[in-house]
Amino acid sequence: MKKGGIGGANTNRGGLKFESQTDLAHHIMTDLSDQYLLTEHQPAETVIKSSSPVYDVFRKRGHEQVGIITKQFQFYNILKEIYHLENINHKQWKPDEVFFNFLTNTVFIVEKKWQQGPGSVDEKIFGFVNKRRLYQNNFNQLAHEPKPTVEFSALFNSSWWIYGVKNAQDKGITDFTNVPPKNETAYQDYFDNLRIDGVKIFFDTYDYWWFGLERSYS
């Protein structure tokens, strides 16, 4: 997550703020509280130490467990506990969000890319399809079908990726109603190619249906 192509404390601060604002568990507990209950989960297996929270997700109707939500290195602890698998890739990626949906047998990975200016992350996003394959490799170790399918998504901040406003977060700009979408065309090839590769794209927030979660509009 870069700021104007320059690293440093401001980059980390802005990226961490975006990650906090887009915390999937928090959004589910806030937006879908009438339908889902999240309770803390302590992984039975500790393959790698992680302080990231883990939640069991229950549908309130019938108190049916839908899955588990977590992030970062906790992915590998859940991989071991639930699927009895260990990472077979040479590198351990740290997914920004993971939702294991047991009902659909799907593992949803979210990669967040917050940016306030052009930089190397422009090119890095094309690696998402390969990351999905690496995550899928772990579940392909299972001997029996149906094996979980890994779905990959990208969560971008619209302030830069669509509107092209530099330092919007620092300036406190949150309303883009009258801001022309300068970067929407500039990054259209990027977005379209991600979709061709099967990567779901979000801007600022989530489409819950993609995770197999219902949302009441009553």
Summary of the structure (lengths in Angstrom):
residues: 218
radius of gyration: 17.9
end to end distance: 37.1
largest distance: 54.4
contacts: 639
relative contact order: 0.16
helix: 35%
strand: 20%
